[in-house]
Amino acid sequence: MLRRCIACFSRAGASCDRSPKVDSNPDAKEIEELDEEEPQQLDPESKKSSAPRGPKVGGGSSQSAVLVELFTSQGCSSCPPADLLISQLGQAKSSDVALEVPIVVLGFHVEYWDFMGWKDPFANSTWTLRQRNYGQALQQDSIYTPEVVVQGRSHCIASSLEPILALIHQAPRFAAPDITISFKLETEPERVLDTTMEAIIKFKVDKFTLDIMVALYENGLVTNCQKGENKGRILTNDFVVRSIAKAATLHDWPARKTVREHFKLPLWDTFNRTKCGAVVFLQNPSTMEVYGAQMVPLPEDLP
């Protein structure tokens, strides 16, 4: 049986703790569940089917990394520890991290806590929609922060390392595609990365849809939070998704047939190549299942 997913929605005089209530833990705090009229509540009638559709799990050494996504907010007091945890996980800096498989980490900042006094500068309603799509695909009752989604197939609260590592080690892995990407900076009429991609998908896309997604993330972001639950704290964030594009959508695509696409990745005013990286991941838009991810270096000649 699926456990009941949780969310917290602070009101005047109420504390906002986003850790689950566990009877055996005397320090656990009660969670206030979202009211039905709140926008974060998921519609049970709109939950997507969990019927598996996609390629077979790959074998051998040439397998893609596992995609680990964090949904977070600077407006949530429970998120800074999770942000640090995921940053350490992504950079393998924690002595507690014992990964047997490669991972790729992305952080999506949601905007539904902005009303609490601090507007997250990296929040985007598109990322909230992405989290809602996961909530429906994973048959959650509601969405919450900080939430980790692993390979688009499982989720947990990002409050401790052990459950995240368990989901990573349990996640299926698939044959890694061959990806070649070139980037060229354009400044007129707007700043974008003019991008050309060639990809060879090692499995057949049959009776399902496959999106090839490309995301740009930024590391080393430091924010002096002056309002809200985190008032007075210096917040640090890594692997923050700043831009994303759908490079290609495949239907009935033979294995090992080359995909060639040209597209543009929007940039932000403070883009600095030395703090950024790119990630390519494969995803079924119907089930939200991810079939692998890999890092792509940005060229050194970018400013």
C-alpha positions in Angstrom: 0.0 0.0 0.0 1.3 3.4 -0.9 1.9 5.6 2.1 0.0 8.9 2.3 2.2 11.7 1.0 2.4 14.9 2.9 2.7 18.6 2.6 2.8 21.5 5.0 1.0 24.8 4.6 1.8 27.2 7.3 -0.9 29.6 8.6 -0.7 32.3 11.2 0.6 30.9 14.5 1.4 27.5 13.0 4.9 26.0 12.8 6.0 24.8 9.4 7.9 21.5 9.7 8.2 19.2 6.7 9.4 16.1 8.3 6.9 13.2 8.6 5.2 12.3 11.8 6.5 9.0 13.1 5.0 7.6 16.2 8.2 6.0 17.4 10.0 9.4 17.2 9.0 11.6 20.2 10.7 14.6 18.5 8.7 14.4 15.3 6.3 17.2 14.7 2.8 17.0 13.3 2.3 17.9 9.7 -0.5 20.1 8.6 -2.0 18.7 5.4 -2.9 20.9 2.5 -6.6 21.9 2.4 -8.4 20.7 -0.7 -8.7 24.2 -2.1 -5.0 24.9 -2.0 -3.2 24.7 -5.4 -0.7 22.1 -4.2 -3.4 19.5 -3.6 -3.4 16.8 -6.3 -6.6 15.7 -8.0 -7.0 11.9 -7.4 -9.0 11.7 -10.7 -6.0 13.1 -12.7 -3.4 10.6 -11.4 -1.7 8.9 -14.3 -1.5 5.2 -14.8 1.6 3.5 -13.3 1.6 0.8 -16.0 5.2 0.3 -17.1 6.0 1.4 -20.7 9.5 1.7 -21.8 12.8 -0.1 -22.5 14.2 -3.1 -20.7 16.6 -2.5 -17.9 20.1 -2.4 -19.4 23.0 -4.7 -18.6 26.8 -4.5 -18.7 29.0 -1.6 -17.7 27.8 1.0 -20.2 24.8 2.2 -18.3 23.5 5.7 -17.7 23.6 7.5 -14.4 20.6 7.7 -12.1 18.8 11.0 -12.1 18.2 12.5 -8.6 15.9 15.5 -8.5 15.4 17.7 -5.5 12.3 20.0 -5.2 13.1 22.7 -2.8 12.4 26.3 -1.8 14.3 29.1 0.0 11.0 29.9 1.6 10.8 26.6 3.5 12.8 26.3 6.7 13.2 22.5 6.3 14.9 22.9 2.9 18.4 24.3 3.7 19.6 21.1 5.3 18.2 19.1 2.3 20.0 21.5 -0.1 23.3 20.8 1.7 22.6 17.1 1.7 21.9 17.0 -2.0 24.9 19.2 -2.8 27.2 16.9 -0.9 25.6 13.9 -2.6 26.0 15.4 -6.1 29.6 16.3 -5.4 30.3 13.1 -3.4 31.8 15.3 -0.6 30.1 13.6 2.4 32.0 10.8 4.1 28.6 9.1 4.6 28.0 8.8 0.9 28.7 5.2 -0.4 27.4 5.2 -3.9 27.7 2.1 -6.0 26.2 3.7 -9.1 26.8 7.1 -10.8 24.2 9.8 -10.2 23.3 13.1 -11.7 21.7 15.7 -9.4 19.3 18.5 -10.3 17.6 21.0 -8.0 14.2 22.5 -8.9 13.1 25.5 -6.8 9.3 25.7 -6.6 7.4 29.0 -6.0 4.5 27.9 -3.8 6.2 29.0 -0.6 6.9 32.6 -1.9 3.8 33.9 -0.2 5.4 33.3 3.2 7.5 36.5 3.0 10.6 35.5 0.9 10.4 35.2 -2.9 12.9 32.5 -4.0 15.0 34.1 -6.7 15.4 30.7 -8.4 11.8 29.5 -8.2 9.8 28.9 -11.3 6.2 27.8 -11.8 7.4 25.4 -14.5 9.3 23.5 -11.8 6.2 23.4 -9.7 4.3 21.9 -12.6 7.0 19.3 -13.0 6.7 18.3 -9.4 2.9 18.1 -9.7 3.3 15.8 -12.7 5.5 13.6 -10.6 2.9 13.7 -7.9 0.2 12.5 -10.3 2.5 9.8 -11.9 3.6 8.5 -8.5 0.0 8.6 -7.1 0.8 11.0 -4.3 -1.9 12.8 -2.4 0.0 16.0 -2.4 3.4 17.6 -3.1 5.8 18.9 -0.5 9.3 20.2 0.1 12.0 19.1 0.4 11.2 16.2 -1.9 13.6 13.9 -3.8 12.5 12.0 -6.9 14.8 9.3 -8.1 14.7 8.2 -11.8 11.2 9.5 -12.0 9.9 6.3 -10.2 10.2 6.8 -6.5 10.2 9.7 -4.0 11.1 10.5 -0.4 11.5 13.4 2.0 15.0 14.7 1.6 15.7 15.0 5.4 18.2 12.2 5.7 20.7 10.4 3.4 19.7 6.7 4.0 16.3 6.7 2.2 17.8 8.6 -0.7 20.6 6.1 -1.1 18.2 3.3 -0.8 16.1 4.6 -3.7 19.2 5.3 -5.8 20.5 1.7 -5.3 17.1 0.3 -6.2 16.6 2.4 -9.3 16.7 0.6 -12.7 19.5 1.7 -15.1 19.5 1.6 -18.8 21.9 1.5 -21.7 23.8 4.8 -21.9 23.2 6.8 -25.1 26.1 8.3 -27.1 25.6 12.1 -26.9 27.5 14.8 -28.7 26.5 18.4 -28.1 28.0 21.7 -29.2 27.1 25.1 -27.7 27.5 28.6 -29.2 26.6 31.8 -27.4 24.2 34.2 -29.0 23.5 37.6 -27.5 21.0 39.1 -30.0 18.1 39.5 -29.8 18.5 37.7 -26.5 21.2 35.6 -24.7 20.8 32.0 -25.6 23.0 28.9 -26.1 22.6 27.9 -29.7 22.8 24.1 -29.4 23.3 21.3 -31.8 22.9 17.7 -30.5 23.5 14.2 -32.0 22.3 11.3 -29.9 22.4 7.5 -30.5 19.8 5.9 -28.3 20.8 2.2 -27.6 17.2 0.9 -27.1 14.2 0.8 -29.3 11.4 3.4 -28.6 8.4 1.2 -29.2 4.8 1.9 -28.0 5.9 4.8 -25.8 7.2 8.4 -26.2 10.7 9.4 -25.3 11.7 13.0 -24.7 15.4 14.0 -24.8 15.8 16.8 -22.3 18.7 19.2 -21.8 19.0 21.2 -18.6 21.5 23.9 -17.5 22.3 24.1 -13.8 24.3 26.6 -11.7 26.5 25.9 -8.6 27.8 28.1 -5.9 24.7 30.3 -5.4 24.7 32.3 -2.2 21.7 34.2 -1.0 21.2 36.5 2.0 17.6 35.6 3.0 16.1 38.7 4.6 12.5 37.6 5.1 10.3 34.6 5.7 11.1 31.4 7.6 14.8 31.5 6.8 15.2 35.2 7.7 18.8 36.0 8.7 20.3 32.9 7.1 22.9 32.7 4.4 21.5 30.1 2.0 23.7 28.2 -0.4 22.5 26.2 -3.4 24.1 23.9 -6.0 22.8 22.1 -9.1 20.1 24.7 -9.4 18.2 24.3 -12.7 18.1 27.6 -14.5 17.1 26.6 -18.0 15.7 23.5 -19.7 14.7 22.5 -23.2 13.2 19.6 -24.9 15.7 18.7 -27.6 13.7 16.0 -29.3 10.6 13.8 -29.0 10.9 10.2 -30.3 8.1 7.8 -31.3 8.7 4.4 -32.8 12.4 5.0 -33.1 14.8 2.2 -33.9 17.7 1.4 -31.6 21.0 3.0 -32.5 19.5 5.4 -35.1 21.1 8.8 -34.8 19.0 11.8 -33.6 20.1 15.2 -34.9 18.5 18.3 -33.4 19.1 22.0 -33.2 17.6 24.2 -30.5 18.2 27.1 -28.1 18.7 27.1 -24.4 17.7 30.5 -22.8 20.3 32.1 -20.5 20.0 34.3 -17.5 21.7 37.7 -16.9 24.3 36.4 -14.5 25.3 33.3 -16.6 28.9 32.3 -15.9 30.2 29.2 -17.6 32.6 28.4 -14.7 29.7 27.9 -12.3 27.4 26.0 -14.7 27.0 22.6 -16.3 24.6 20.8 -18.6 22.7 17.5 -18.2 21.0 15.4 -20.8 18.3 13.0 -19.6 15.8 10.7 -21.3 12.2 10.7 -20.0 8.8 9.3 -20.8 6.4 12.2 -20.6 3.4 10.0 -19.9 4.8 8.0 -17.0 7.5 10.5 -16.0 9.9 7.6 -15.8 13.6 8.5 -16.5 15.7 6.2 -18.6 19.1 7.6 -17.8 21.0 10.9 -17.4 24.5 12.1 -18.1 26.6 15.3 -17.5 27.7 17.3 -20.5 30.6 19.7 -20.1 30.3 23.3 -21.3 33.1 24.5 -23.7 35.8 26.6 -22.1 35.4 29.3 -24.7 32.0 30.3 -23.4 32.2 33.5 -21.3 
